[in-house]
């Protein structure tokens, strides 16, 4: 006779009639959750009012934690425990007014059978819209059925009508008529170029260096090797501890030389005396060490692109990675030499950096770099968050922002760029941004993402406009005034179409010389993606 301790069988909770359960995924950082809680609480209250007015009972699936003072799901374990208590057939609303870590709830949602709706407030702060887009991208990758919705305050007829649609049918259908599959490109010179670059990747292969995978809960930003390798791209998995170790080897005179180079080219640093609140020279010198160390490691491993996670881990050890990232992505940058001083590393080249180790960005940045160089265009390219936007002078002008770094050429040069200290509740060790206002011009935007268990790419066109200084500052104040900003007008894509379709919090942008060269670069890039086995979709008004 045996005496085994069998685990207690899980007893699935039963759904209560006409009850909707709400959840709130949050940050991992306590300081971030504390900062965003009041905005989240107020938005949840409004969403609850809308559902209650329609005859539903609303039950929050997890309480405010008295120890932290906020009601966010702030770890994956907590998310798993919360979802154990939610009936599997009940409708769920994910209420999102802040940036959140999607993996906190993906695990619990994988076995959920009821309808799922993710909603966000249309606002620039914290930012809920960016969190919503990451959530829908992560759920799409995980093949979890869901709907999404956004509204400033859920008083507009459009949003309320969509709520009614979800309550009645369990789903929301958005207009995605702006999306079409890439047609045959024929034998244009651009198509030939794109195919040749794809063939080169297949024949010679490329390496992307990843300093720790899985940043900030972005499940969607991880591409499995079995899906990535057929494109010709392979991962070199690196540790951020190795980056710290290499930073410690960078001599003081090398750090000073890199910073002096920036100052000589007119970059403005907003210095202060209090390192807890202000940008200090020591913080920026540490960032210069990171920049130099990243290039030396890239040289050691023969990398074609590099990504630094920073959040989490490095945020508790050193200054922000942003300034280093912006420098890496620019062709003109401080010279970096091998450890013995005998060789300049990657001279005259941008080293594509994919912020937050977003591997969809890595593929995109690498391809863009090669296509743009082959066409004689500035290969400096970068990701942005799709942060927010509003109408201005008859156009819907998006606020595209990155968490602190763009290539200086996107701002018009180092003399038009500046650096401010990152906010203390996200970046306790400080460090400066590479910020500025993106110059007017024509851009190509794109996103590589996972859907239906394969790689896809959306690609489209936009232009960057110049807004009055006071309007630019208003938008910065509504979002993150320390960060670089781009005022973008998408071609043939409405606000709601962009939100309904885009499968990531990030998108990749690169400038061209004019509209014609942008159209040609888009065609070449689309052909390269297709040649790599990626399913390509044109979004909006695209001339091929």
C-alpha positions as CSV (number, residue, x, y, z in Angstrom):
1,X,0.0,0.0,0.0
2,X,1.3,3.4,-0.9
3,X,1.0,6.7,0.9
4,X,1.5,9.3,-1.8
5,X,0.5,12.9,-1.2
6,X,-1.6,13.6,-4.3
7,X,-2.1,17.3,-5.1
8,X,-5.6,18.7,-4.4
9,X,-7.6,18.8,-7.6
10,X,-8.3,22.3,-8.9
11,X,-11.9,23.3,-8.5
12,X,-12.9,25.7,-11.2
13,X,-15.0,28.7,-9.9
14,X,-18.4,29.0,-11.5
15,X,-19.5,32.1,-13.3
16,X,-22.1,34.4,-11.8
17,X,-24.8,35.4,-14.2
18,X,-24.4,38.9,-15.8
19,X,-21.1,39.5,-14.1
20,X,-18.0,41.0,-15.7
21,X,-14.6,40.6,-14.0
22,X,-12.0,43.4,-14.4
23,X,-8.3,43.1,-14.0
24,X,-5.5,45.6,-14.0
25,X,-2.0,44.6,-15.2
26,X,0.7,46.9,-14.0
27,X,4.4,47.5,-13.9
28,X,7.0,45.5,-12.0
29,X,8.4,48.6,-10.4
30,X,6.7,49.8,-7.3
31,X,7.5,53.4,-8.0
32,X,5.9,53.2,-11.4
33,X,2.7,51.6,-10.0
34,X,2.5,54.2,-7.2
35,X,2.9,57.0,-9.7
36,X,0.1,55.7,-12.0
37,X,-2.4,54.3,-9.5
38,X,-4.6,57.3,-9.2
39,X,-5.0,57.6,-13.0
40,X,-5.7,53.9,-13.2
41,X,-8.3,54.1,-10.3
42,X,-10.2,56.9,-11.9
43,X,-10.3,55.2,-15.3
44,X,-11.5,51.9,-13.8
45,X,-14.3,53.8,-12.1
46,X,-15.4,55.3,-15.4
47,X,-15.3,51.9,-17.2
48,X,-17.3,50.4,-14.3
49,X,-19.9,53.1,-14.6
50,X,-20.3,52.3,-18.4
51,X,-20.8,48.6,-17.8
52,X,-23.1,49.1,-14.8
53,X,-25.3,51.5,-16.8
54,X,-25.8,48.6,-19.3
55,X,-27.1,46.3,-16.6
56,X,-24.0,44.4,-15.8
57,X,-22.5,43.7,-12.4
58,X,-18.8,44.5,-12.3
59,X,-16.4,42.6,-10.0
60,X,-12.8,43.5,-9.6
61,X,-10.9,40.2,-9.6
62,X,-8.2,41.4,-7.2
63,X,-8.1,44.0,-4.4
64,X,-5.9,46.9,-3.7
65,X,-2.9,45.6,-1.8
66,X,-2.7,47.5,1.6
67,X,1.1,46.9,1.7
68,X,1.7,48.7,-1.6
69,X,-1.3,51.0,-1.8
70,X,-2.1,50.1,-5.4
71,X,-4.3,47.5,-7.1
72,X,-2.1,46.4,-10.0
73,X,-1.1,42.9,-10.9
74,X,2.6,43.4,-10.5
75,X,4.1,40.0,-11.0
76,X,3.4,37.0,-13.2
77,X,2.8,34.8,-10.1
78,X,0.2,37.3,-8.8
79,X,-1.5,37.1,-12.2
80,X,-1.6,33.4,-12.1
81,X,-3.2,33.4,-8.7
82,X,-5.8,36.0,-9.7
83,X,-6.9,34.0,-12.7
84,X,-7.3,30.9,-10.6
85,X,-10.2,32.7,-9.0
86,X,-11.9,33.9,-12.2
87,X,-14.5,31.7,-13.8
88,X,-13.2,30.5,-17.1
89,X,-16.3,31.3,-19.0
90,X,-16.9,34.8,-17.5
91,X,-16.3,37.9,-19.6
92,X,-13.1,39.8,-18.6
93,X,-12.2,43.4,-19.1
94,X,-8.5,44.4,-18.8
95,X,-8.5,48.0,-17.8
96,X,-5.3,49.8,-18.8
97,X,-4.5,53.4,-18.1
98,X,-0.7,52.9,-17.6
99,X,2.2,51.1,-19.1
100,X,1.9,47.4,-18.1
101,X,3.8,44.1,-18.3
102,X,1.7,41.9,-20.5
103,X,3.1,38.7,-19.3
104,X,1.6,39.3,-15.9
105,X,-1.8,38.2,-17.4
106,X,-1.0,36.2,-20.5
107,X,-0.4,33.1,-18.5
108,X,-3.8,33.3,-16.8
109,X,-5.6,34.2,-20.1
110,X,-4.3,31.2,-22.0
111,X,-6.9,28.9,-20.6
112,X,-9.7,31.4,-20.4
113,X,-12.8,30.6,-22.4
114,X,-14.9,33.7,-22.0
115,X,-14.7,36.9,-24.1
116,X,-11.8,39.2,-23.3
117,X,-11.8,43.0,-23.8
118,X,-8.8,45.3,-23.3
119,X,-9.6,49.0,-22.9
120,X,-7.4,52.0,-22.6
121,X,-7.8,55.7,-22.0
122,X,-6.9,58.1,-24.9
123,X,-4.2,60.1,-23.0
124,X,-0.5,60.8,-23.2
125,X,0.4,60.1,-19.6
126,X,1.9,57.0,-18.1
127,X,1.0,55.6,-20.9
128,X,-2.1,53.4,-21.2
129,X,-2.2,53.4,-25.0
130,X,1.3,52.0,-25.3
131,X,0.4,49.3,-22.7
132,X,-2.8,48.5,-24.7
133,X,-0.9,48.0,-27.9
134,X,1.7,45.7,-26.2
135,X,-1.2,43.7,-24.6
136,X,-2.9,43.1,-28.0
137,X,0.4,42.2,-29.6
138,X,1.2,39.7,-26.9
139,X,-2.3,38.2,-27.0
140,X,-2.1,38.0,-30.8
141,X,1.2,36.1,-30.5
142,X,-0.3,33.8,-27.9
143,X,-3.3,33.1,-30.1
144,X,-5.7,34.3,-27.4
145,X,-8.9,35.7,-28.8
146,X,-9.6,39.3,-27.6
147,X,-11.0,42.7,-28.5
148,X,-9.6,46.1,-27.9
149,X,-11.1,49.6,-27.4
150,X,-9.9,53.1,-26.5
151,X,-11.5,56.3,-25.5
152,X,-10.6,59.5,-23.7
153,X,-13.4,59.1,-21.1
154,X,-16.0,56.7,-22.6
155,X,-18.6,59.4,-23.2
156,X,-18.3,59.4,-27.0
157,X,-20.9,57.6,-29.1
158,X,-18.3,55.6,-31.1
159,X,-16.7,54.0,-28.0
160,X,-20.0,53.4,-26.3
161,X,-21.3,51.7,-29.4
162,X,-18.3,49.4,-29.4
163,X,-18.9,48.5,-25.8
164,X,-22.5,47.6,-26.7
165,X,-21.2,45.5,-29.6
166,X,-18.8,43.5,-27.3
167,X,-21.5,43.0,-24.6
168,X,-23.9,41.6,-27.3
169,X,-21.5,39.5,-29.4
170,X,-18.4,39.0,-27.3
171,X,-16.2,40.6,-29.9
172,X,-15.5,44.0,-31.6
173,X,-15.0,44.4,-35.3
174,X,-12.8,47.4,-36.2
175,X,-12.2,48.9,-39.7
176,X,-8.9,47.5,-41.1
177,X,-9.7,48.2,-44.7
178,X,-6.4,50.1,-45.0
179,X,-4.5,46.8,-44.9
180,X,-3.7,44.8,-48.0
181,X,-1.3,42.0,-48.8
182,X,1.9,42.8,-50.7
183,X,1.3,42.3,-54.4
184,X,3.9,40.9,-56.8
185,X,6.6,43.5,-57.1
186,X,7.8,42.4,-60.5
187,X,11.4,43.1,-61.6
188,X,11.9,46.8,-60.6
189,X,15.4,47.7,-59.4
190,X,14.0,48.2,-55.9
191,X,12.5,44.7,-55.9
192,X,15.7,43.2,-57.2
193,X,17.7,45.1,-54.4
194,X,15.4,43.8,-51.7
195,X,15.6,40.2,-52.9
196,X,19.4,40.5,-53.1
197,X,19.6,41.7,-49.5
198,X,17.3,38.8,-48.4
199,X,19.5,36.4,-50.3
200,X,22.6,37.8,-48.7
201,X,21.1,37.2,-45.3
202,X,20.2,33.7,-46.2
203,X,23.7,32.9,-47.6
204,X,25.9,34.8,-45.1
205,X,23.6,35.0,-42.1
206,X,23.6,37.8,-39.5
207,X,23.9,38.0,-35.7
208,X,21.9,40.1,-33.3
209,X,23.3,40.5,-29.9
210,X,20.8,40.3,-27.1
211,X,21.8,41.6,-23.6
212,X,19.1,39.5,-21.8
213,X,15.8,38.6,-23.4
214,X,12.3,39.6,-22.4
215,X,12.3,43.2,-21.4
216,X,9.4,44.7,-19.4
217,X,7.0,41.9,-19.9
218,X,7.0,42.3,-23.7
219,X,6.2,38.7,-24.6
220,X,5.5,39.8,-28.1
221,X,9.1,41.0,-28.5
222,X,10.6,37.6,-28.3
223,X,10.9,35.6,-31.6
224,X,11.7,32.0,-31.2
225,X,14.8,30.8,-32.9
226,X,12.9,28.4,-35.1
227,X,10.9,31.3,-36.5
228,X,13.8,33.7,-36.7
229,X,16.5,31.6,-38.1
230,X,14.9,30.9,-41.5
231,X,15.2,34.7,-42.2
232,X,19.0,34.3,-42.0
233,X,19.2,36.0,-38.6
234,X,20.5,34.3,-35.4
235,X,20.8,35.4,-31.8
236,X,23.9,35.8,-29.8
237,X,22.6,35.7,-26.3
238,X,24.6,37.9,-23.9
239,X,24.3,38.8,-20.3
240,X,23.9,42.4,-19.1
241,X,26.4,41.5,-16.3
242,X,29.0,41.1,-19.1
243,X,28.1,44.6,-20.3
244,X,28.6,46.0,-16.8
245,X,32.0,44.2,-16.6
246,X,33.1,45.7,-19.9
247,X,31.9,49.1,-18.8
248,X,34.2,48.9,-15.8
249,X,37.2,48.4,-18.1
250,X,36.6,51.6,-20.1
251,X,39.2,54.2,-19.1
252,X,38.2,57.6,-17.8
253,X,39.9,59.4,-20.6
254,X,37.9,57.4,-23.1
255,X,34.7,58.4,-21.4
256,X,35.6,62.0,-21.3
257,X,36.7,62.0,-24.9
258,X,33.3,60.7,-26.0
259,X,31.4,63.3,-24.0
260,X,33.6,66.1,-25.2
261,X,33.0,65.0,-28.8
262,X,29.2,65.6,-28.2
263,X,29.8,68.9,-26.5
264,X,32.0,70.1,-29.3
265,X,29.2,69.3,-31.8
266,X,26.8,71.5,-29.9
267,X,24.7,69.0,-28.0
268,X,23.0,70.6,-24.9
269,X,23.2,68.9,-21.6
270,X,20.8,70.1,-18.8
271,X,23.2,69.7,-15.9
272,X,22.3,69.9,-12.2
273,X,23.9,69.3,-8.9
274,X,21.6,66.7,-7.2
275,X,22.1,63.3,-8.8
276,X,18.8,62.0,-7.3
277,X,16.9,64.6,-9.4
278,X,19.3,66.1,-11.9
279,X,21.5,65.1,-14.7
280,X,25.2,65.0,-13.6
281,X,28.4,64.6,-15.6
282,X,29.2,61.4,-13.8
283,X,25.9,59.8,-15.0
284,X,26.7,60.7,-18.6
285,X,30.2,59.5,-18.4
286,X,28.8,56.2,-17.3
287,X,26.6,56.2,-20.3
288,X,29.7,56.8,-22.5
289,X,31.2,53.8,-20.9
290,X,28.2,51.7,-21.9
291,X,28.3,53.0,-25.5
292,X,32.0,52.1,-25.8
293,X,31.5,48.7,-24.1
294,X,28.6,47.8,-26.3
295,X,30.7,48.4,-29.5
296,X,33.6,46.4,-28.1
297,X,31.4,43.4,-27.3
298,X,29.8,43.8,-30.8
299,X,33.2,43.6,-32.3
300,X,34.2,40.6,-30.1
301,X,31.1,38.6,-31.3
302,X,30.9,39.9,-34.9
303,X,27.4,41.4,-34.3
304,X,25.3,43.1,-36.9
305,X,22.9,44.7,-34.4
306,X,22.7,44.9,-30.6
307,X,19.9,45.3,-28.1
308,X,20.2,46.3,-24.4
309,X,17.3,45.3,-22.1
310,X,18.2,47.8,-19.3
311,X,14.8,47.4,-17.6
312,X,14.9,45.4,-15.4
313,X,18.3,44.7,-13.9
314,X,20.6,47.5,-15.1
315,X,18.2,50.1,-13.8
316,X,19.4,49.2,-10.3
317,X,23.1,49.2,-11.3
318,X,23.9,52.0,-13.7
319,X,22.7,55.0,-15.6
320,X,20.1,54.7,-18.4
321,X,21.0,53.1,-21.7
322,X,19.2,55.6,-23.8
323,X,22.0,58.0,-24.7
324,X,24.3,55.1,-25.7
325,X,21.4,53.7,-27.8
326,X,21.0,56.9,-29.7
327,X,24.7,57.1,-30.5
328,X,24.9,53.6,-31.7
329,X,22.1,54.2,-34.2
330,X,23.8,57.2,-35.8
331,X,26.4,57.1,-38.5
332,X,28.2,60.1,-37.1
333,X,29.2,59.4,-33.5
334,X,32.2,59.4,-31.2
335,X,35.0,57.2,-32.4
336,X,35.5,53.9,-30.4
337,X,38.7,51.9,-30.6
338,X,39.6,48.3,-29.8
339,X,40.9,47.8,-26.3
340,X,44.5,48.1,-27.5
341,X,43.7,51.2,-29.5
342,X,44.8,49.8,-32.8
343,X,41.5,49.7,-34.7
344,X,38.5,52.0,-34.9
345,X,35.4,49.9,-34.5
346,X,32.6,50.1,-37.1
347,X,34.1,53.3,-38.5
348,X,31.6,55.3,-40.4
349,X,28.8,52.9,-39.6
350,X,25.7,52.9,-37.5
351,X,25.4,49.9,-35.2
352,X,21.7,49.2,-35.3
353,X,20.4,49.1,-31.7
354,X,17.0,47.6,-31.0
355,X,15.7,49.3,-27.8
356,X,14.3,47.1,-25.0
357,X,15.6,44.0,-26.9
358,X,12.5,44.0,-29.1
359,X,13.4,41.3,-31.6
360,X,10.8,42.4,-34.1
361,X,12.7,45.7,-34.1
362,X,16.0,43.9,-34.5
363,X,14.9,42.3,-37.7
364,X,13.4,45.6,-38.9
365,X,16.4,47.7,-38.0
366,X,18.9,45.3,-39.6
367,X,17.0,45.2,-42.9
368,X,16.4,48.9,-42.9
369,X,20.1,49.6,-42.3
370,X,21.1,47.5,-45.3
371,X,18.4,48.7,-47.7
372,X,19.0,52.4,-46.8
373,X,22.8,52.0,-47.2
374,X,22.4,50.3,-50.5
375,X,20.2,53.2,-51.8
376,X,22.6,55.9,-50.5
377,X,20.2,57.1,-47.8
378,X,21.0,57.8,-44.2
379,X,20.7,54.4,-42.5
380,X,20.0,55.8,-39.1
381,X,16.7,54.3,-38.0
382,X,15.0,53.8,-34.7
383,X,11.8,52.6,-32.9
384,X,9.2,54.8,-31.4
385,X,6.3,54.2,-29.1
386,X,2.9,54.9,-30.6
387,X,2.2,57.2,-27.7
388,X,-0.8,59.3,-28.4
389,X,-2.1,62.0,-30.8
390,X,-4.6,64.7,-31.5
391,X,-5.9,66.8,-34.4
392,X,-3.9,69.8,-35.3
393,X,-4.7,72.2,-38.2
394,X,-6.8,69.6,-40.0
395,X,-4.5,66.6,-39.6
396,X,-4.3,63.9,-37.0
397,X,-0.8,64.4,-35.7
398,X,0.6,61.4,-33.8
399,X,3.0,61.7,-30.9
400,X,5.7,59.2,-31.6
401,X,8.2,58.9,-28.7
402,X,11.0,56.7,-27.7
403,X,12.1,56.2,-24.1
404,X,15.0,58.6,-24.4
405,X,17.0,58.1,-27.6
406,X,16.9,58.8,-31.3
407,X,19.7,59.1,-33.8
408,X,20.8,62.7,-33.7
409,X,20.3,63.0,-37.5
410,X,16.6,62.5,-36.9
411,X,16.7,65.8,-35.0
412,X,18.8,67.6,-37.6
413,X,22.1,67.0,-35.9
414,X,23.7,67.1,-32.4
415,X,23.4,70.9,-32.3
416,X,19.6,70.4,-32.4
417,X,19.7,67.6,-29.8
418,X,19.7,67.8,-26.0
419,X,19.9,65.5,-22.9
420,X,17.8,65.6,-19.8
421,X,17.8,63.3,-16.8
422,X,15.4,60.4,-17.0
423,X,12.6,60.5,-14.4
424,X,13.7,59.1,-11.0
425,X,10.8,56.7,-10.4
426,X,11.7,54.8,-13.6
427,X,15.5,55.4,-13.6
428,X,16.9,55.6,-10.0
429,X,20.5,55.9,-11.3
430,X,19.7,58.7,-13.7
431,X,21.3,59.2,-17.0
432,X,20.5,61.4,-19.9
433,X,18.4,61.2,-23.0
434,X,19.3,61.8,-26.6
435,X,16.3,64.0,-27.3
436,X,15.0,66.6,-29.7
437,X,12.2,67.3,-32.1
438,X,12.3,65.1,-35.2
439,X,12.9,67.2,-38.3
440,X,10.2,67.5,-41.0
441,X,10.4,65.0,-43.8
442,X,9.3,61.8,-45.4
443,X,9.5,58.5,-43.5
444,X,8.8,54.8,-43.9
445,X,7.4,53.1,-40.9
446,X,7.0,49.4,-40.3
447,X,6.6,46.6,-37.7
448,X,7.6,43.0,-37.7
449,X,5.3,40.9,-35.5
450,X,4.0,37.4,-34.8
451,X,0.5,36.4,-35.8
452,X,-0.9,33.0,-36.5
453,X,2.4,31.4,-35.5
454,X,4.4,33.1,-38.3
455,X,6.3,36.4,-38.9
456,X,4.4,39.3,-40.5
457,X,5.4,42.8,-41.4
458,X,3.2,45.9,-41.8
459,X,4.8,48.7,-43.8
460,X,3.5,52.1,-44.7
461,X,4.3,55.8,-45.3
462,X,4.1,59.0,-43.3
463,X,5.6,62.4,-43.1
464,X,6.9,64.4,-40.1
465,X,5.5,67.9,-39.7
466,X,6.8,70.9,-37.8
467,X,4.4,72.2,-35.1
468,X,4.7,75.5,-33.3
469,X,7.0,75.4,-30.3
470,X,4.2,75.9,-27.8
471,X,2.2,73.0,-29.3
472,X,5.3,70.8,-29.2
473,X,6.0,71.7,-25.6
474,X,2.3,71.0,-24.7
475,X,2.6,67.5,-26.2
476,X,5.8,66.9,-24.4
477,X,4.3,68.0,-21.1
478,X,1.3,65.7,-21.7
479,X,3.7,62.7,-22.2
480,X,7.4,62.7,-21.2
481,X,9.2,66.1,-21.7
482,X,12.6,64.4,-21.3
483,X,12.1,62.2,-24.4
484,X,12.5,62.8,-28.1
485,X,9.3,63.5,-30.0
486,X,8.2,63.0,-33.6
487,X,5.1,64.7,-35.0
488,X,3.9,62.2,-37.6
489,X,1.0,62.2,-40.0
490,X,0.2,58.8,-41.4
491,X,-0.8,58.4,-45.1
492,X,-4.3,57.0,-45.6
493,X,-4.7,55.6,-42.0
494,X,-7.1,57.0,-39.5
495,X,-6.4,57.1,-35.7
496,X,-8.8,54.2,-35.1
497,X,-7.5,52.1,-38.0
498,X,-3.9,52.4,-36.7
499,X,-4.9,51.4,-33.2
500,X,-7.1,48.5,-34.4
501,X,-4.4,46.9,-36.6
502,X,-1.0,47.7,-35.1
503,X,0.5,44.7,-33.3
504,X,3.1,46.3,-31.0
505,X,3.8,49.2,-28.8
506,X,6.8,50.0,-31.1
507,X,7.1,50.9,-34.7
508,X,10.3,51.4,-36.7
509,X,11.0,54.6,-38.6
510,X,13.6,55.8,-41.1
511,X,13.9,59.0,-43.1
512,X,14.3,59.3,-46.9
513,X,15.4,62.3,-48.9
514,X,12.0,63.0,-50.4
515,X,8.7,61.3,-51.2
516,X,10.0,59.5,-54.3
517,X,13.0,58.0,-52.5
518,X,10.8,57.0,-49.6
519,X,8.4,55.1,-51.9
520,X,11.3,53.4,-53.5
521,X,12.9,52.5,-50.2
522,X,9.6,51.1,-49.0
523,X,9.4,48.9,-52.1
524,X,12.9,47.6,-51.6
525,X,12.3,46.9,-47.9
526,X,9.0,45.1,-48.6
527,X,10.8,43.0,-51.1
528,X,13.5,42.1,-48.6
529,X,11.0,41.1,-46.0
530,X,9.1,39.0,-48.5
531,X,12.4,37.4,-49.6
532,X,13.1,36.5,-46.0
533,X,9.8,34.5,-45.8
534,X,8.0,37.3,-43.8
535,X,4.3,37.9,-44.8
536,X,4.1,41.5,-45.8
537,X,1.1,43.8,-45.6
538,X,0.9,47.3,-47.0
539,X,-1.0,49.8,-44.7
540,X,-2.5,53.0,-45.9
541,X,-1.6,54.9,-49.0
542,X,1.5,53.3,-50.5
543,X,2.9,53.9,-53.9
544,X,4.7,50.9,-55.4
